[in-house]
């Protein structure tokens, strides 16, 4: 149904500058526009996720505004009760006058009483007298509102601190990818490391190749996704992520990189996005780490330097100074060159095996005819 742009590989000299969809640190570079006004209410309905995804600066502003605003709003109510009862300093008071709130005689003292009530400070200088029924109802309402604000704001802060994407900050990918021979096949290699000693349980690695394709009808599809399988020597599921791993993708006929060569690779216009999913051992929260590679970040004919060694005390040591470093190695110019070379070596190997099975003529021996023996047995 779909076909790639002409030739699958861009012709030499054609180079399009393409912005990343996924940055190196995993952020998605995408913008939504012309969203219908009614769809904005979905963010209001899912208000908890909306608040948790706020930036820290807005969370702190919301934190200060929620508490300060509630104190001030209730201080106005306390001031109104005091004024209605004639407790203010400017009002004429008789000796038999009974206050609703002791020592609340203005807006400032009303604000201080509101703050002391909601935060349960209780200095003892300002208190209800019990003379006014409305003050009892108002202090109950303010106490409940204060508990709700405390729980809500503490929940948002704790949720933001424990977000799984914070765990993803301690998982890193190599800055570049390399293409070289591995186990008799041409492979694309990437390194990934867990910077914490706690493991990621059930880790899975996979990739998506983003490129532009066109349909037979001439429709251009931007960001068409193609699956790219990655694996390690022990498989591709449930990785034992105790030390840095080298992930590889075998470039064969089913690979989207099959038509690439050392010359045409830098001229391509695609983006390889690599994902790592796992569950944090300490918090049991799922997290995803992602990064991307553009053609200019894929080195053909290079291999990663070793980084794991063993100390004299028997411990294993990881040298992260060589984590993204690579060294040039002998590598075929393209996949077709590698397959042609393998095909040429295969018949010679088969002939050699057949010769070992059939044997080789030895000229030192002569072939002679042996007559049949005469039967001399008598009855």
Secondary structure, DSSP 8 states (H G I E B T S, - for coil): -EEESTTSS--TT-------SB-TTS-B-----S--GGGGHHHHHTHHHHHHTS-HHHHHHHHHHHHHHHHHHHHHHHHHHHHHTT-STTS---TT---SBTT--SHHHHHHHHHHHHTT---SSS-B-S--HHHHHHHHHHHHHHHHHHHHHHHHHHHHHT-HHHHHTTEEE-SSEEEEEETTEEEEEEEEEE-SSS-EEEEEEEEEEEEEEEETT--EEEEEEEEEE-BBTTBSEEE-TTS-EEEEEE-STTSTTTT-BTTTGGG---EEEEEEEEEETTT--EEEEEEEEEGGGEEETEEE---EEE-TTS-EEE-GGGSS-EEE----SBHHHHHHHHHHHHHHHHHHHHHHHH----TT---------------
